[in-house]
Amino acid sequence: MRKFLKNNKGATAIEYGLIAALIAVAAITAMSSVGSKLTKTFNNVSDNLGQ
């Protein structure tokens, strides 16, 4: 019974999962922001080349 109560492997796995999820959300947010700025830049270049 003591071995079972001292086992922290499940808690550690959950913590790693939460950290991975947080990193994924941050990466998606950053890539979305960069993607919209990149689209704006390419549209600007395209408009200036068309003139």
mmCIF entry with sequence, helices, sheets and N, C-alpha, C, O atoms, coordinates in Angstrom:
data_MODEL
# 
_entry.id   MODEL 
# 
_entity.id                         1 
_entity.type                       polymer 
_entity.pdbx_number_of_molecules   1 
# 
_entity_poly.entity_id                      1 
_entity_poly.type                           'polypeptide(L)' 
_entity_poly.nstd_linkage                   no 
_entity_poly.nstd_monomer                   no 
_entity_poly.pdbx_seq_one_letter_code       MRKFLKNNKGATAIEYGLIAALIAVAAITAMSSVGSKLTKTFNNVSDNLGQ 
_entity_poly.pdbx_seq_one_letter_code_can   MRKFLKNNKGATAIEYGLIAALIAVAAITAMSSVGSKLTKTFNNVSDNLGQ 
_entity_poly.pdbx_strand_id                 A 
# 
loop_
_entity_poly_seq.entity_id 
_entity_poly_seq.num 
_entity_poly_seq.mon_id 
_entity_poly_seq.hetero 
1 1  MET n 
1 2  ARG n 
1 3  LYS n 
1 4  PHE n 
1 5  LEU n 
1 6  LYS n 
1 7  ASN n 
1 8  ASN n 
1 9  LYS n 
1 10 GLY n 
1 11 ALA n 
1 12 THR n 
1 13 ALA n 
1 14 ILE n 
1 15 GLU n 
1 16 TYR n 
1 17 GLY n 
1 18 LEU n 
1 19 ILE n 
1 20 ALA n 
1 21 ALA n 
1 22 LEU n 
1 23 ILE n 
1 24 ALA n 
1 25 VAL n 
1 26 ALA n 
1 27 ALA n 
1 28 ILE n 
1 29 THR n 
1 30 ALA n 
1 31 MET n 
1 32 SER n 
1 33 SER n 
1 34 VAL n 
1 35 GLY n 
1 36 SER n 
1 37 LYS n 
1 38 LEU n 
1 39 THR n 
1 40 LYS n 
1 41 THR n 
1 42 PHE n 
1 43 ASN n 
1 44 ASN n 
1 45 VAL n 
1 46 SER n 
1 47 ASP n 
1 48 ASN n 
1 49 LEU n 
1 50 GLY n 
1 51 GLN n 
# 
_struct_asym.id          A 
_struct_asym.entity_id   1 
# 
loop_
_struct_conf.conf_type_id 
_struct_conf.id 
_struct_conf.pdbx_PDB_helix_id 
_struct_conf.beg_label_comp_id 
_struct_conf.beg_label_asym_id 
_struct_conf.beg_label_seq_id 
_struct_conf.pdbx_beg_PDB_ins_code 
_struct_conf.end_label_comp_id 
_struct_conf.end_label_asym_id 
_struct_conf.end_label_seq_id 
_struct_conf.pdbx_end_PDB_ins_code 
_struct_conf.beg_auth_comp_id 
_struct_conf.beg_auth_asym_id 
_struct_conf.beg_auth_seq_id 
_struct_conf.end_auth_comp_id 
_struct_conf.end_auth_asym_id 
_struct_conf.end_auth_seq_id 
_struct_conf.pdbx_PDB_helix_class 
_struct_conf.details 
_struct_conf.pdbx_PDB_helix_length 
HELX_P HELX_P1 AA1 ARG A 2 ? LYS A 6  ? ARG A 2 LYS A 6  1 ? 5  
HELX_P HELX_P2 AA2 LYS A 9 ? GLY A 50 ? LYS A 9 GLY A 50 1 ? 42 
# 
_struct_conf_type.id          HELX_P 
_struct_conf_type.criteria    ? 
_struct_conf_type.reference   ? 
# 
loop_
_atom_site.group_PDB 
_atom_site.id 
_atom_site.type_symbol 
_atom_site.label_atom_id 
_atom_site.label_alt_id 
_atom_site.label_comp_id 
_atom_site.label_asym_id 
_atom_site.label_entity_id 
_atom_site.label_seq_id 
_atom_site.pdbx_PDB_ins_code 
_atom_site.Cartn_x 
_atom_site.Cartn_y 
_atom_site.Cartn_z 
_atom_site.occupancy 
_atom_site.B_iso_or_equiv 
_atom_site.pdbx_formal_charge 
_atom_site.auth_seq_id 
_atom_site.auth_comp_id 
_atom_site.auth_asym_id 
_atom_site.auth_atom_id 
_atom_site.pdbx_PDB_model_num 
ATOM 1   N N  . MET A 1 1  ? 0.823  -1.191 0.000   1.00 0.00 ? 1  MET A N  1 
ATOM 2   C CA . MET A 1 1  ? 0.000  0.000  0.000   1.00 0.00 ? 1  MET A CA 1 
ATOM 3   C C  . MET A 1 1  ? 0.869  1.258  0.000   1.00 0.00 ? 1  MET A C  1 
ATOM 4   O O  . MET A 1 1  ? 0.538  2.234  -0.673  1.00 0.00 ? 1  MET A O  1 
ATOM 5   N N  . ARG A 1 2  ? 1.966  1.245  0.740   1.00 0.00 ? 2  ARG A N  1 
ATOM 6   C CA . ARG A 1 2  ? 2.850  2.415  0.779   1.00 0.00 ? 2  ARG A CA 1 
ATOM 7   C C  . ARG A 1 2  ? 3.473  2.682  -0.573  1.00 0.00 ? 2  ARG A C  1 
ATOM 8   O O  . ARG A 1 2  ? 3.638  3.835  -0.971  1.00 0.00 ? 2  ARG A O  1 
ATOM 9   N N  . LYS A 1 3  ? 3.824  1.610  -1.289  1.00 0.00 ? 3  LYS A N  1 
ATOM 10  C CA . LYS A 1 3  ? 4.406  1.766  -2.617  1.00 0.00 ? 3  LYS A CA 1 
ATOM 11  C C  . LYS A 1 3  ? 3.434  2.484  -3.550  1.00 0.00 ? 3  LYS A C  1 
ATOM 12  O O  . LYS A 1 3  ? 3.824  3.348  -4.336  1.00 0.00 ? 3  LYS A O  1 
ATOM 13  N N  . PHE A 1 4  ? 2.175  2.110  -3.447  1.00 0.00 ? 4  PHE A N  1 
ATOM 14  C CA . PHE A 1 4  ? 1.151  2.705  -4.300  1.00 0.00 ? 4  PHE A CA 1 
ATOM 15  C C  . PHE A 1 4  ? 0.981  4.199  -4.003  1.00 0.00 ? 4  PHE A C  1 
ATOM 16  O O  . PHE A 1 4  ? 0.830  5.000  -4.925  1.00 0.00 ? 4  PHE A O  1 
ATOM 17  N N  . LEU A 1 5  ? 1.006  4.569  -2.740  1.00 0.00 ? 5  LEU A N  1 
ATOM 18  C CA . LEU A 1 5  ? 0.829  5.970  -2.364  1.00 0.00 ? 5  LEU A CA 1 
ATOM 19  C C  . LEU A 1 5  ? 2.038  6.829  -2.722  1.00 0.00 ? 5  LEU A C  1 
ATOM 20  O O  . LEU A 1 5  ? 1.897  8.030  -2.952  1.00 0.00 ? 5  LEU A O  1 
ATOM 21  N N  . LYS A 1 6  ? 3.223  6.225  -2.772  1.00 0.00 ? 6  LYS A N  1 
ATOM 22  C CA . LYS A 1 6  ? 4.442  6.978  -3.093  1.00 0.00 ? 6  LYS A CA 1 
ATOM 23  C C  . LYS A 1 6  ? 4.684  7.074  -4.596  1.00 0.00 ? 6  LYS A C  1 
ATOM 24  O O  . LYS A 1 6  ? 5.578  7.801  -5.030  1.00 0.00 ? 6  LYS A O  1 
ATOM 25  N N  . ASN A 1 7  ? 3.907  6.355  -5.390  1.00 0.00 ? 7  ASN A N  1 
ATOM 26  C CA . ASN A 1 7  ? 4.101  6.340  -6.841  1.00 0.00 ? 7  ASN A CA 1 
ATOM 27  C C  . ASN A 1 7  ? 3.644  7.675  -7.436  1.00 0.00 ? 7  ASN A C  1 
ATOM 28  O O  . ASN A 1 7  ? 2.468  8.027  -7.354  1.00 0.00 ? 7  ASN A O  1 
ATOM 29  N N  . ASN A 1 8  ? 4.585  8.415  -8.037  1.00 0.00 ? 8  ASN A N  1 
ATOM 30  C CA . ASN A 1 8  ? 4.281  9.726  -8.625  1.00 0.00 ? 8  ASN A CA 1 
ATOM 31  C C  . ASN A 1 8  ? 4.371  9.713  -10.138 1.00 0.00 ? 8  ASN A C  1 
ATOM 32  O O  . ASN A 1 8  ? 4.347  10.778 -10.755 1.00 0.00 ? 8  ASN A O  1 
ATOM 33  N N  . LYS A 1 9  ? 4.471  8.559  -10.752 1.00 0.00 ? 9  LYS A N  1 
ATOM 34  C CA . LYS A 1 9  ? 4.648  8.495  -12.201 1.00 0.00 ? 9  LYS A CA 1 
ATOM 35  C C  . LYS A 1 9  ? 3.451  9.078  -12.944 1.00 0.00 ? 9  LYS A C  1 
ATOM 36  O O  . LYS A 1 9  ? 3.626  9.761  -13.953 1.00 0.00 ? 9  LYS A O  1 
ATOM 37  N N  . GLY A 1 10 ? 2.243  8.818  -12.461 1.00 0.00 ? 10 GLY A N  1 
ATOM 38  C CA . GLY A 1 10 ? 1.050  9.359  -13.120 1.00 0.00 ? 10 GLY A CA 1 
ATOM 39  C C  . GLY A 1 10 ? 1.013  10.873 -13.063 1.00 0.00 ? 10 GLY A C  1 
ATOM 40  O O  . GLY A 1 10 ? 0.689  11.529 -14.053 1.00 0.00 ? 10 GLY A O  1 
ATOM 41  N N  . ALA A 1 11 ? 1.341  11.426 -11.916 1.00 0.00 ? 11 ALA A N  1 
ATOM 42  C CA . ALA A 1 11 ? 1.344  12.881 -11.761 1.00 0.00 ? 11 ALA A CA 1 
ATOM 43  C C  . ALA A 1 11 ? 2.399  13.515 -12.659 1.00 0.00 ? 11 ALA A C  1 
ATOM 44  O O  . ALA A 1 11 ? 2.163  14.567 -13.253 1.00 0.00 ? 11 ALA A O  1 
ATOM 45  N N  . THR A 1 12 ? 3.545  12.887 -12.758 1.00 0.00 ? 12 THR A N  1 
ATOM 46  C CA . THR A 1 12 ? 4.613  13.419 -13.609 1.00 0.00 ? 12 THR A CA 1 
ATOM 47  C C  . THR A 1 12 ? 4.193  13.395 -15.072 1.00 0.00 ? 12 THR A C  1 
ATOM 48  O O  . THR A 1 12 ? 4.457  14.344 -15.810 1.00 0.00 ? 12 THR A O  1 
ATOM 49  N N  . ALA A 1 13 ? 3.544  12.324 -15.493 1.00 0.00 ? 13 ALA A N  1 
ATOM 50  C CA . ALA A 1 13 ? 3.088  12.228 -16.879 1.00 0.00 ? 13 ALA A CA 1 
ATOM 51  C C  . ALA A 1 13 ? 2.058  13.313 -17.177 1.00 0.00 ? 13 ALA A C  1 
ATOM 52  O O  . ALA A 1 13 ? 2.080  13.913 -18.251 1.00 0.00 ? 13 ALA A O  1 
ATOM 53  N N  . ILE A 1 14 ? 1.163  13.565 -16.239 1.00 0.00 ? 14 ILE A N  1 
ATOM 54  C CA . ILE A 1 14 ? 0.160  14.621 -16.433 1.00 0.00 ? 14 ILE A CA 1 
ATOM 55  C C  . ILE A 1 14 ? 0.833  15.986 -16.523 1.00 0.00 ? 14 ILE A C  1 
ATOM 56  O O  . ILE A 1 14 ? 0.444  16.813 -17.348 1.00 0.00 ? 14 ILE A O  1 
ATOM 57  N N  . GLU A 1 15 ? 1.826  16.227 -15.695 1.00 0.00 ? 15 GLU A N  1 
ATOM 58  C CA . GLU A 1 15 ? 2.542  17.506 -15.741 1.00 0.00 ? 15 GLU A CA 1 
ATOM 59  C C  . GLU A 1 15 ? 3.248  17.691 -17.076 1.00 0.00 ? 15 GLU A C  1 
ATOM 60  O O  . GLU A 1 15 ? 3.209  18.780 -17.650 1.00 0.00 ? 15 GLU A O  1 
ATOM 61  N N  . TYR A 1 16 ? 3.894  16.642 -17.576 1.00 0.00 ? 16 TYR A N  1 
ATOM 62  C CA . TYR A 1 16 ? 4.550  16.735 -18.880 1.00 0.00 ? 16 TYR A CA 1 
ATOM 63  C C  . TYR A 1 16 ? 3.520  16.972 -19.982 1.00 0.00 ? 16 TYR A C  1 
ATOM 64  O O  . TYR A 1 16 ? 3.779  17.720 -20.925 1.00 0.00 ? 16 TYR A O  1 
ATOM 65  N N  . GLY A 1 17 ? 2.379  16.350 -19.868 1.00 0.00 ? 17 GLY A N  1 
ATOM 66  C CA . GLY A 1 17 ? 1.318  16.562 -20.850 1.00 0.00 ? 17 GLY A CA 1 
ATOM 67  C C  . GLY A 1 17 ? 0.827  17.996 -20.851 1.00 0.00 ? 17 GLY A C  1 
ATOM 68  O O  . GLY A 1 17 ? 0.598  18.578 -21.911 1.00 0.00 ? 17 GLY A O  1 
ATOM 69  N N  . LEU A 1 18 ? 0.663  18.572 -19.663 1.00 0.00 ? 18 LEU A N  1 
ATOM 70  C CA . LEU A 1 18 ? 0.226  19.966 -19.571 1.00 0.00 ? 18 LEU A CA 1 
ATOM 71  C C  . LEU A 1 18 ? 1.272  20.923 -20.131 1.00 0.00 ? 18 LEU A C  1 
ATOM 72  O O  . LEU A 1 18 ? 0.930  21.902 -20.794 1.00 0.00 ? 18 LEU A O  1 
ATOM 73  N N  . ILE A 1 19 ? 2.530  20.644 -19.869 1.00 0.00 ? 19 ILE A N  1 
ATOM 74  C CA . ILE A 1 19 ? 3.607  21.485 -20.413 1.00 0.00 ? 19 ILE A CA 1 
ATOM 75  C C  . ILE A 1 19 ? 3.627  21.401 -21.933 1.00 0.00 ? 19 ILE A C  1 
ATOM 76  O O  . ILE A 1 19 ? 3.778  22.419 -22.609 1.00 0.00 ? 19 ILE A O  1 
ATOM 77  N N  . ALA A 1 20 ? 3.475  20.188 -22.477 1.00 0.00 ? 20 ALA A N  1 
ATOM 78  C CA . ALA A 1 20 ? 3.455  20.016 -23.934 1.00 0.00 ? 20 ALA A CA 1 
ATOM 79  C C  . ALA A 1 20 ? 2.271  20.755 -24.550 1.00 0.00 ? 20 ALA A C  1 
ATOM 80  O O  . ALA A 1 20 ? 2.404  21.365 -25.611 1.00 0.00 ? 20 ALA A O  1 
ATOM 81  N N  . ALA A 1 21 ? 1.117  20.705 -23.891 1.00 0.00 ? 21 ALA A N  1 
ATOM 82  C CA . ALA A 1 21 ? -0.060 21.404 -24.403 1.00 0.00 ? 21 ALA A CA 1 
ATOM 83  C C  . ALA A 1 21 ? 0.158  22.916 -24.384 1.00 0.00 ? 21 ALA A C  1 
ATOM 84  O O  . ALA A 1 21 ? -0.235 23.607 -25.325 1.00 0.00 ? 21 ALA A O  1 
ATOM 85  N N  . LEU A 1 22 ? 0.772  23.430 -23.339 1.00 0.00 ? 22 LEU A N  1 
ATOM 86  C CA . LEU A 1 22 ? 1.046  24.866 -23.245 1.00 0.00 ? 22 LEU A CA 1 
ATOM 87  C C  . LEU A 1 22 ? 2.017  25.311 -24.339 1.00 0.00 ? 22 LEU A C  1 
ATOM 88  O O  . LEU A 1 22 ? 1.837  26.366 -24.948 1.00 0.00 ? 22 LEU A O  1 
ATOM 89  N N  . ILE A 1 23 ? 3.029  24.513 -24.579 1.00 0.00 ? 23 ILE A N  1 
ATOM 90  C CA . ILE A 1 23 ? 3.991  24.835 -25.644 1.00 0.00 ? 23 ILE A CA 1 
ATOM 91  C C  . ILE A 1 23 ? 3.300  24.807 -26.998 1.00 0.00 ? 23 ILE A C  1 
ATOM 92  O O  . ILE A 1 23 ? 3.567  25.662 -27.843 1.00 0.00 ? 23 ILE A O  1 
ATOM 93  N N  . ALA A 1 24 ? 2.415  23.837 -27.219 1.00 0.00 ? 24 ALA A N  1 
ATOM 94  C CA . ALA A 1 24 ? 1.699  23.747 -28.490 1.00 0.00 ? 24 ALA A CA 1 
ATOM 95  C C  . ALA A 1 24 ? 0.810  24.967 -28.708 1.00 0.00 ? 24 ALA A C  1 
ATOM 96  O O  . ALA A 1 24 ? 0.768  25.506 -29.814 1.00 0.00 ? 24 ALA A O  1 
ATOM 97  N N  . VAL A 1 25 ? 0.109  25.405 -27.684 1.00 0.00 ? 25 VAL A N  1 
ATOM 98  C CA . VAL A 1 25 ? -0.751 26.586 -27.808 1.00 0.00 ? 25 VAL A CA 1 
ATOM 99  C C  . VAL A 1 25 ? 0.087  27.830 -28.108 1.00 0.00 ? 25 VAL A C  1 
ATOM 100 O O  . VAL A 1 25 ? -0.292 28.650 -28.944 1.00 0.00 ? 25 VAL A O  1 
ATOM 101 N N  . ALA A 1 26 ? 1.213  27.967 -27.432 1.00 0.00 ? 26 ALA A N  1 
ATOM 102 C CA . ALA A 1 26 ? 2.089  29.120 -27.676 1.00 0.00 ? 26 ALA A CA 1 
ATOM 103 C C  . ALA A 1 26 ? 2.641  29.089 -29.102 1.00 0.00 ? 26 ALA A C  1 
ATOM 104 O O  . ALA A 1 26 ? 2.712  30.125 -29.763 1.00 0.00 ? 26 ALA A O  1 
ATOM 105 N N  . ALA A 1 27 ? 3.028  27.913 -29.573 1.00 0.00 ? 27 ALA A N  1 
ATOM 106 C CA . ALA A 1 27 ? 3.568  27.793 -30.934 1.00 0.00 ? 27 ALA A CA 1 
ATOM 107 C C  . ALA A 1 27 ? 2.496  28.114 -31.974 1.00 0.00 ? 27 ALA A C  1 
ATOM 108 O O  . ALA A 1 27 ? 2.772  28.810 -32.951 1.00 0.00 ? 27 ALA A O  1 
ATOM 109 N N  . ILE A 1 28 ? 1.286  27.616 -31.774 1.00 0.00 ? 28 ILE A N  1 
ATOM 110 C CA . ILE A 1 28 ? 0.201  27.890 -32.722 1.00 0.00 ? 28 ILE A CA 1 
ATOM 111 C C  . ILE A 1 28 ? -0.114 29.381 -32.761 1.00 0.00 ? 28 ILE A C  1 
ATOM 112 O O  . ILE A 1 28 ? -0.339 29.944 -33.833 1.00 0.00 ? 28 ILE A O  1 
ATOM 113 N N  . THR A 1 29 ? -0.130 30.009 -31.616 1.00 0.00 ? 29 THR A N  1 
ATOM 114 C CA . THR A 1 29 ? -0.397 31.451 -31.552 1.00 0.00 ? 29 THR A CA 1 
ATOM 115 C C  . THR A 1 29 ? 0.692  32.237 -32.276 1.00 0.00 ? 29 THR A C  1 
ATOM 116 O O  . THR A 1 29 ? 0.401  33.152 -33.046 1.00 0.00 ? 29 THR A O  1 
ATOM 117 N N  . ALA A 1 30 ? 1.938  31.875 -32.023 1.00 0.00 ? 30 ALA A N  1 
ATOM 118 C CA . ALA A 1 30 ? 3.055  32.580 -32.665 1.00 0.00 ? 30 ALA A CA 1 
ATOM 119 C C  . ALA A 1 30 ? 3.040  32.376 -34.176 1.00 0.00 ? 30 ALA A C  1 
ATOM 120 O O  . ALA A 1 30 ? 3.249  33.323 -34.935 1.00 0.00 ? 30 ALA A O  1 
ATOM 121 N N  . MET A 1 31 ? 2.794  31.146 -34.612 1.00 0.00 ? 31 MET A N  1 
ATOM 122 C CA . MET A 1 31 ? 2.785  30.865 -36.056 1.00 0.00 ? 31 MET A CA 1 
ATOM 123 C C  . MET A 1 31 ? 1.621  31.556 -36.745 1.00 0.00 ? 31 MET A C  1 
ATOM 124 O O  . MET A 1 31 ? 1.752  31.996 -37.887 1.00 0.00 ? 31 MET A O  1 
ATOM 125 N N  . SER A 1 32 ? 0.497  31.657 -36.076 1.00 0.00 ? 32 SER A N  1 
ATOM 126 C CA . SER A 1 32 ? -0.660 32.349 -36.646 1.00 0.00 ? 32 SER A CA 1 
ATOM 127 C C  . SER A 1 32 ? -0.351 33.823 -36.844 1.00 0.00 ? 32 SER A C  1 
ATOM 128 O O  . SER A 1 32 ? -0.693 34.401 -37.876 1.00 0.00 ? 32 SER A O  1 
ATOM 129 N N  . SER A 1 33 ? 0.291  34.427 -35.862 1.00 0.00 ? 33 SER A N  1 
ATOM 130 C CA . SER A 1 33 ? 0.649  35.840 -35.945 1.00 0.00 ? 33 SER A CA 1 
ATOM 131 C C  . SER A 1 33 ? 1.652  36.072 -37.073 1.00 0.00 ? 33 SER A C  1 
ATOM 132 O O  . SER A 1 33 ? 1.501  37.001 -37.867 1.00 0.00 ? 33 SER A O  1 
ATOM 133 N N  . VAL A 1 34 ? 2.662  35.232 -37.138 1.00 0.00 ? 34 VAL A N  1 
ATOM 134 C CA . VAL A 1 34 ? 3.677  35.369 -38.190 1.00 0.00 ? 34 VAL A CA 1 
ATOM 135 C C  . VAL A 1 34 ? 3.056  35.126 -39.561 1.00 0.00 ? 34 VAL A C  1 
ATOM 136 O O  . VAL A 1 34 ? 3.394  35.803 -40.532 1.00 0.00 ? 34 VAL A O  1 
ATOM 137 N N  . GLY A 1 35 ? 2.151  34.163 -39.635 1.00 0.00 ? 35 GLY A N  1 
ATOM 138 C CA . GLY A 1 35 ? 1.495  33.856 -40.911 1.00 0.00 ? 35 GLY A CA 1 
ATOM 139 C C  . GLY A 1 35 ? 0.684  35.020 -41.440 1.00 0.00 ? 35 GLY A C  1 
ATOM 140 O O  . GLY A 1 35 ? 0.725  35.313 -42.635 1.00 0.00 ? 35 GLY A O  1 
ATOM 141 N N  . SER A 1 36 ? -0.050 35.684 -40.568 1.00 0.00 ? 36 SER A N  1 
ATOM 142 C CA . SER A 1 36 ? -0.852 36.824 -41.028 1.00 0.00 ? 36 SER A CA 1 
ATOM 143 C C  . SER A 1 36 ? 0.046  37.982 -41.447 1.00 0.00 ? 36 SER A C  1 
ATOM 144 O O  . SER A 1 36 ? -0.251 38.668 -42.425 1.00 0.00 ? 36 SER A O  1 
ATOM 145 N N  . LYS A 1 37 ? 1.126  38.208 -40.731 1.00 0.00 ? 37 LYS A N  1 
ATOM 146 C CA . LYS A 1 37 ? 2.062  39.279 -41.114 1.00 0.00 ? 37 LYS A CA 1 
ATOM 147 C C  . LYS A 1 37 ? 2.738  38.953 -42.441 1.00 0.00 ? 37 LYS A C  1 
ATOM 148 O O  . LYS A 1 37 ? 2.960  39.838 -43.267 1.00 0.00 ? 37 LYS A O  1 
ATOM 149 N N  . LEU A 1 38 ? 3.064  37.678 -42.639 1.00 0.00 ? 38 LEU A N  1 
ATOM 150 C CA . LEU A 1 38 ? 3.706  37.254 -43.884 1.00 0.00 ? 38 LEU A CA 1 
ATOM 151 C C  . LEU A 1 38 ? 2.750  37.411 -45.062 1.00 0.00 ? 38 LEU A C  1 
ATOM 152 O O  . LEU A 1 38 ? 3.157  37.840 -46.142 1.00 0.00 ? 38 LEU A O  1 
ATOM 153 N N  . THR A 1 39 ? 1.497  37.069 -44.858 1.00 0.00 ? 39 THR A N  1 
ATOM 154 C CA . THR A 1 39 ? 0.489  37.245 -45.908 1.00 0.00 ? 39 THR A CA 1 
ATOM 155 C C  . THR A 1 39 ? 0.360  38.709 -46.278 1.00 0.00 ? 39 THR A C  1 
ATOM 156 O O  . THR A 1 39 ? 0.276  39.051 -47.458 1.00 0.00 ? 39 THR A O  1 
ATOM 157 N N  . LYS A 1 40 ? 0.344  39.569 -45.279 1.00 0.00 ? 40 LYS A N  1 
ATOM 158 C CA . LYS A 1 40 ? 0.250  41.010 -45.521 1.00 0.00 ? 40 LYS A CA 1 
ATOM 159 C C  . LYS A 1 40 ? 1.453  41.501 -46.333 1.00 0.00 ? 40 LYS A C  1 
ATOM 160 O O  . LYS A 1 40 ? 1.307  42.303 -47.256 1.00 0.00 ? 40 LYS A O  1 
ATOM 161 N N  . THR A 1 41 ? 2.639  41.008 -45.977 1.00 0.00 ? 41 THR A N  1 
ATOM 162 C CA . THR A 1 41 ? 3.853  41.413 -46.681 1.00 0.00 ? 41 THR A CA 1 
ATOM 163 C C  . THR A 1 41 ? 3.830  40.966 -48.138 1.00 0.00 ? 41 THR A C  1 
ATOM 164 O O  . THR A 1 41 ? 4.164  41.743 -49.033 1.00 0.00 ? 41 THR A O  1 
ATOM 165 N N  . PHE A 1 42 ? 3.437  39.710 -48.381 1.00 0.00 ? 42 PHE A N  1 
ATOM 166 C CA . PHE A 1 42 ? 3.385  39.217 -49.757 1.00 0.00 ? 42 PHE A CA 1 
ATOM 167 C C  . PHE A 1 42 ? 2.330  39.943 -50.579 1.00 0.00 ? 42 PHE A C  1 
ATOM 168 O O  . PHE A 1 42 ? 2.542  40.212 -51.761 1.00 0.00 ? 42 PHE A O  1 
ATOM 169 N N  . ASN A 1 43 ? 1.198  40.263 -49.964 1.00 0.00 ? 43 ASN A N  1 
ATOM 170 C CA . ASN A 1 43 ? 0.180  41.037 -50.686 1.00 0.00 ? 43 ASN A CA 1 
ATOM 171 C C  . ASN A 1 43 ? 0.692  42.425 -51.024 1.00 0.00 ? 43 ASN A C  1 
ATOM 172 O O  . ASN A 1 43 ? 0.405  42.942 -52.103 1.00 0.00 ? 43 ASN A O  1 
ATOM 173 N N  . ASN A 1 44 ? 1.440  43.030 -50.126 1.00 0.00 ? 44 ASN A N  1 
ATOM 174 C CA . ASN A 1 44 ? 2.013  44.354 -50.374 1.00 0.00 ? 44 ASN A CA 1 
ATOM 175 C C  . ASN A 1 44 ? 3.003  44.298 -51.529 1.00 0.00 ? 44 ASN A C  1 
ATOM 176 O O  . ASN A 1 44 ? 2.989  45.156 -52.411 1.00 0.00 ? 44 ASN A O  1 
ATOM 177 N N  . VAL A 1 45 ? 3.858  43.288 -51.520 1.00 0.00 ? 45 VAL A N  1 
ATOM 178 C CA . VAL A 1 45 ? 4.841  43.131 -52.602 1.00 0.00 ? 45 VAL A CA 1 
ATOM 179 C C  . VAL A 1 45 ? 4.135  42.892 -53.925 1.00 0.00 ? 45 VAL A C  1 
ATOM 180 O O  . VAL A 1 45 ? 4.517  43.461 -54.947 1.00 0.00 ? 45 VAL A O  1 
ATOM 181 N N  . SER A 1 46 ? 3.100  42.047 -53.912 1.00 0.00 ? 46 SER A N  1 
ATOM 182 C CA . SER A 1 46 ? 2.348  41.755 -55.113 1.00 0.00 ? 46 SER A CA 1 
ATOM 183 C C  . SER A 1 46 ? 1.672  42.997 -55.680 1.00 0.00 ? 46 SER A C  1 
ATOM 184 O O  . SER A 1 46 ? 1.676  43.221 -56.890 1.00 0.00 ? 46 SER A O  1 
ATOM 185 N N  . ASP A 1 47 ? 1.095  43.793 -54.799 1.00 0.00 ? 47 ASP A N  1 
ATOM 186 C CA . ASP A 1 47 ? 0.442  45.027 -55.248 1.00 0.00 ? 47 ASP A CA 1 
ATOM 187 C C  . ASP A 1 47 ? 1.449  46.002 -55.842 1.00 0.00 ? 47 ASP A C  1 
ATOM 188 O O  . ASP A 1 47 ? 1.159  46.649 -56.848 1.00 0.00 ? 47 ASP A O  1 
ATOM 189 N N  . ASN A 1 48 ? 2.624  46.116 -55.241 1.00 0.00 ? 48 ASN A N  1 
ATOM 190 C CA . ASN A 1 48 ? 3.628  47.051 -55.748 1.00 0.00 ? 48 ASN A CA 1 
ATOM 191 C C  . ASN A 1 48 ? 4.245  46.565 -57.058 1.00 0.00 ? 48 ASN A C  1 
ATOM 192 O O  . ASN A 1 48 ? 4.640  47.385 -57.887 1.00 0.00 ? 48 ASN A O  1 
ATOM 193 N N  . LEU A 1 49 ? 4.335  45.259 -57.260 1.00 0.00 ? 49 LEU A N  1 
ATOM 194 C CA . LEU A 1 49 ? 4.870  44.754 -58.516 1.00 0.00 ? 49 LEU A CA 1 
ATOM 195 C C  . LEU A 1 49 ? 3.855  44.908 -59.649 1.00 0.00 ? 49 LEU A C  1 
ATOM 196 O O  . LEU A 1 49 ? 4.231  45.026 -60.815 1.00 0.00 ? 49 LEU A O  1 
ATOM 197 N N  . GLY A 1 50 ? 2.578  44.906 -59.303 1.00 0.00 ? 50 GLY A N  1 
ATOM 198 C CA . GLY A 1 50 ? 1.537  45.028 -60.318 1.00 0.00 ? 50 GLY A CA 1 
ATOM 199 C C  . GLY A 1 50 ? 1.376  46.428 -60.873 1.00 0.00 ? 50 GLY A C  1 
ATOM 200 O O  . GLY A 1 50 ? 0.727  46.598 -61.905 1.00 0.00 ? 50 GLY A O  1 
ATOM 201 N N  . GLN A 1 51 ? 1.933  47.423 -60.241 1.00 0.00 ? 51 GLN A N  1 
ATOM 202 C CA . GLN A 1 51 ? 1.762  48.814 -60.689 1.00 0.00 ? 51 GLN A CA 1 
ATOM 203 C C  . GLN A 1 51 ? 2.663  49.172 -61.807 1.00 0.00 ? 51 GLN A C  1 
ATOM 204 O O  . GLN A 1 51 ? 2.632  50.305 -62.287 1.00 0.00 ? 51 GLN A O  1 
# 
